[in-house]
Amino acid sequence: MIPERITALLKRTSEYWQGGNAEQAAMHLRILLGDLDRLLTPIRRRGHEDRPPIVPADAFGREKIRLLRSSCAEALALLHREPARAWSMLDRALQLSGLGAKAAPPVADEAGATKAEQTCDDIRYFGFDQSIRATIVETVRRLPAGVAKFVVEQCSFVSVGRTCWGMVIPRDAHEITANKWLVVLDEGMPRRSRHSIVAREIAYAWLGHDRLSPSCDPASEVQAHGLTVAWGFKGLRATTASTASSAP
């Protein structure tokens, strides 16, 4: 038997996943991993320090809990990068939990794929570095549909640092700044971390955090980091070299 809370979370994860809500599925997988880690954490009883610690997972089968955690961790890591493998990991977790029913991935039709491509083509990028533009497009393709729509409709991107040392944005450039989150990117950012950096800056905008405001929540960095990881990226911590600002 698996704890009822674990099976309930797995069921909800499967429902969100099949409904195409990757963000909620990822959030539930993260909650599951926290619960499973607690089950695998040894507990020493007060007054019995000389005895071996109790591992809560032993009541349900420690090896089964370990396999379940491994499956959930892999599903979360692959959710956006390799959906097919992620589905197989979720199926394995469902089988281990005793839920039995296999998850069926949502089928994206050709029209849907074409629409997604058109959406990415509509991204507002104002700069001269085509590799940065390609990184932005690739990052948005890995985001949940609702977040990708938000980026296209409410965000603009600017990059400087290699193809140009600075940029002037005219005061009447409403397509860039009017009611848009302006994401400023450094063209010299590490190549292997580019997608994670872009995703993190998008996370700040999605969460509504204006980092230039004195009233910005100190926890905004932690929240953006967690959301970036939930989307399937590395979730790098913010640095002073990476800045996102917003327009009201």
C-alpha positions as CSV (number, residue, x, y, z in Angstrom):
1,M,0.0,0.0,0.0
2,I,1.1,3.6,-0.8
3,P,0.0,6.5,1.5
4,E,-3.4,7.9,0.4
5,R,-2.0,11.4,0.0
6,I,0.7,10.1,-2.5
7,T,-1.8,8.3,-4.7
8,A,-4.2,11.3,-4.6
9,L,-1.3,13.6,-5.7
10,L,-0.3,11.2,-8.5
11,K,-3.9,11.0,-9.7
12,R,-4.1,14.8,-9.9
13,T,-0.8,15.0,-11.6
14,S,-2.1,12.5,-14.3
15,E,-5.3,14.5,-14.8
16,Y,-3.4,17.8,-15.2
17,W,-0.9,16.2,-17.6
18,Q,-3.6,14.7,-19.7
19,G,-5.4,18.0,-19.7
20,G,-2.4,19.7,-21.2
21,N,-1.7,21.7,-18.0
22,A,2.1,21.1,-17.7
23,E,2.6,23.9,-15.1
24,Q,0.1,22.3,-12.6
25,A,1.5,18.8,-13.4
26,A,5.0,20.0,-12.6
27,M,3.9,21.6,-9.4
28,H,2.2,18.4,-8.2
29,L,5.3,16.4,-9.1
30,R,7.4,18.7,-7.0
31,I,5.0,18.3,-4.0
32,L,5.2,14.5,-4.5
33,L,9.0,14.6,-4.4
34,G,8.9,16.5,-1.2
35,D,6.5,14.0,0.4
36,L,8.5,11.0,-0.8
37,D,11.7,12.5,0.5
38,R,10.1,12.8,3.9
39,L,9.1,9.2,3.8
40,L,12.7,8.2,3.1
41,T,14.2,10.4,5.8
42,P,15.3,8.5,8.9
43,I,13.8,9.5,12.2
44,R,15.5,9.0,15.6
45,R,13.2,8.5,18.5
46,R,14.0,10.6,21.6
47,G,15.3,8.4,24.4
48,H,16.2,5.6,22.0
49,E,19.2,7.2,20.3
50,D,21.1,3.9,20.6
51,R,18.6,2.1,18.4
52,P,18.5,2.3,14.5
53,P,16.5,5.2,13.2
54,I,13.0,4.6,11.9
55,V,12.4,5.1,8.1
56,P,8.7,5.8,7.5
57,A,9.0,4.3,4.0
58,D,9.6,0.9,5.5
59,A,5.9,0.7,6.4
60,F,5.0,0.8,2.7
61,G,8.1,-0.8,1.2
62,R,11.3,1.3,1.1
63,E,12.4,0.0,-2.3
64,K,9.0,0.8,-3.8
65,I,9.0,4.3,-2.4
66,R,12.5,4.8,-3.9
67,L,11.4,3.6,-7.3
68,L,8.4,5.8,-7.1
69,R,10.5,8.9,-6.2
70,S,12.9,8.1,-9.1
71,S,10.0,7.8,-11.6
72,C,8.5,11.2,-10.4
73,A,11.9,12.9,-10.5
74,E,12.6,11.7,-14.0
75,A,9.1,12.7,-15.2
76,L,9.6,16.2,-13.9
77,A,13.1,16.5,-15.4
78,L,11.8,15.3,-18.8
79,L,8.4,17.0,-18.8
80,H,9.3,19.7,-21.3
81,R,12.4,18.3,-23.0
82,E,11.3,14.8,-23.8
83,P,7.5,14.4,-23.3
84,A,7.4,10.8,-24.6
85,R,9.9,9.6,-22.0
86,A,8.2,11.7,-19.3
87,W,4.9,9.9,-20.0
88,S,6.6,6.5,-19.6
89,M,8.0,7.6,-16.2
90,L,4.5,8.8,-15.0
91,D,3.0,5.5,-16.2
92,R,5.6,3.6,-14.1
93,A,4.8,5.8,-11.1
94,L,1.1,5.1,-11.5
95,Q,1.7,1.4,-11.7
96,L,3.9,1.4,-8.6
97,S,1.2,3.3,-6.7
98,G,-1.4,0.7,-7.6
99,L,-3.5,3.1,-9.6
100,G,-3.1,0.8,-12.6
101,A,-4.5,3.0,-15.3
102,K,-2.0,4.2,-17.8
103,A,-1.8,7.9,-18.7
104,A,-2.4,8.8,-22.3
105,P,-0.6,11.9,-23.6
106,P,-2.7,14.6,-25.3
107,V,-2.4,14.4,-29.0
108,A,-1.4,17.6,-30.7
109,D,-2.8,17.8,-34.2
110,E,-1.1,19.4,-37.2
111,A,-3.1,22.6,-36.9
112,G,-2.1,22.9,-33.3
113,A,1.6,22.5,-34.1
114,T,1.3,25.1,-36.9
115,K,-0.4,27.5,-34.5
116,A,2.4,27.1,-32.0
117,E,5.0,27.8,-34.7
118,Q,3.1,31.0,-35.7
119,T,2.9,32.1,-32.0
120,C,6.7,31.8,-31.7
121,D,7.2,33.8,-34.9
122,D,5.2,36.7,-33.2
123,I,7.7,37.1,-30.3
124,R,8.9,40.7,-30.0
125,Y,12.7,40.7,-30.1
126,F,14.5,44.0,-30.7
127,G,18.2,43.3,-31.2
128,F,20.8,42.1,-33.8
129,D,21.9,38.8,-32.3
130,Q,20.0,36.0,-34.1
131,S,21.4,33.4,-31.8
132,I,19.6,35.2,-28.9
133,R,16.4,35.4,-30.8
134,A,16.7,31.6,-31.5
135,T,17.2,31.0,-27.8
136,I,14.1,33.0,-26.9
137,V,12.0,31.1,-29.4
138,E,13.4,27.7,-28.3
139,T,12.7,28.6,-24.6
140,V,9.1,29.7,-25.3
141,R,8.4,26.5,-27.2
142,R,9.2,24.6,-24.0
143,L,6.9,26.7,-21.8
144,P,3.3,25.7,-20.9
145,A,0.8,27.0,-23.5
146,G,-0.6,29.7,-21.2
147,V,2.8,31.1,-20.3
148,A,3.9,31.1,-24.0
149,K,0.7,33.1,-24.9
150,F,1.6,35.6,-22.1
151,V,5.1,36.0,-23.5
152,V,3.8,36.7,-27.0
153,E,1.1,39.1,-25.9
154,Q,2.8,40.9,-23.0
155,C,6.6,40.7,-23.2
156,S,9.3,42.3,-25.4
157,F,12.9,41.3,-25.5
158,V,16.0,43.4,-26.0
159,S,19.6,42.3,-26.1
160,V,23.0,44.1,-26.0
161,G,26.6,43.3,-25.3
162,R,28.1,41.7,-28.4
163,T,26.4,42.9,-31.6
164,C,26.0,46.3,-30.0
165,W,27.2,48.0,-26.8
166,G,24.0,49.9,-26.2
167,M,20.6,50.7,-27.5
168,V,18.2,53.7,-27.6
169,I,14.5,53.0,-27.5
170,P,12.5,55.9,-28.9
171,R,9.8,57.4,-26.6
172,D,7.1,56.6,-29.2
173,A,8.2,52.9,-29.6
174,H,4.9,51.7,-28.2
175,E,5.1,48.2,-29.7
176,I,8.2,47.7,-27.5
177,T,7.2,49.2,-24.2
178,A,3.5,50.0,-24.0
179,N,2.0,47.8,-21.3
180,K,4.8,45.2,-21.9
181,W,7.3,43.5,-19.7
182,L,10.6,44.5,-21.1
183,V,13.1,41.6,-20.7
184,V,16.7,42.8,-21.2
185,L,19.3,40.1,-22.0
186,D,23.0,40.0,-22.0
187,E,24.4,38.7,-25.3
188,G,27.4,37.5,-23.4
189,M,25.5,35.1,-21.1
190,P,26.9,31.6,-20.9
191,R,25.7,29.6,-23.9
192,R,24.9,26.4,-21.9
193,S,22.7,28.4,-19.5
194,R,20.9,30.6,-22.0
195,H,17.6,28.8,-22.0
196,S,17.4,28.7,-18.2
197,I,18.3,32.4,-18.0
198,V,15.6,33.4,-20.4
199,A,13.1,31.2,-18.7
200,R,13.9,32.7,-15.3
201,E,13.4,36.2,-16.6
202,I,10.1,35.2,-18.1
203,A,9.2,33.7,-14.7
204,Y,9.7,37.0,-13.0
205,A,7.3,38.7,-15.5
206,W,4.8,35.8,-15.2
207,L,4.7,36.2,-11.4
208,G,4.3,40.0,-11.7
209,H,7.6,40.8,-9.9
210,D,8.9,44.3,-10.7
211,R,12.5,43.9,-9.6
212,L,13.2,47.6,-10.0
213,S,10.6,48.5,-7.4
214,P,11.7,49.1,-3.8
215,S,8.5,47.2,-2.8
216,C,9.5,44.0,-4.7
217,D,9.0,40.9,-2.6
218,P,12.3,39.6,-1.3
219,A,11.0,36.1,-1.9
220,S,10.6,36.8,-5.7
221,E,14.0,35.2,-6.5
222,V,13.1,32.0,-4.8
223,Q,9.6,31.9,-6.4
224,A,11.1,32.6,-9.9
225,H,13.7,29.9,-9.3
226,G,11.1,27.3,-8.3
227,L,8.9,28.1,-11.3
228,T,11.8,27.9,-13.7
229,V,12.6,24.4,-12.4
230,A,8.9,23.4,-12.6
231,W,9.0,24.4,-16.3
232,G,11.9,22.0,-16.8
233,F,14.9,24.3,-16.8
234,K,17.9,24.5,-14.5
235,G,16.4,27.4,-12.5
236,L,19.7,29.4,-12.1
237,R,19.7,31.9,-9.3
238,A,19.5,35.5,-10.2
239,T,22.7,37.6,-10.7
240,T,23.4,41.3,-11.0
241,A,24.3,40.7,-14.6
242,S,20.8,39.6,-15.5
243,T,18.0,42.1,-15.3
244,A,14.3,42.2,-16.1
245,S,12.2,45.2,-15.8
246,S,8.5,46.0,-16.4
247,A,6.3,48.6,-17.8
248,P,3.0,49.1,-15.9
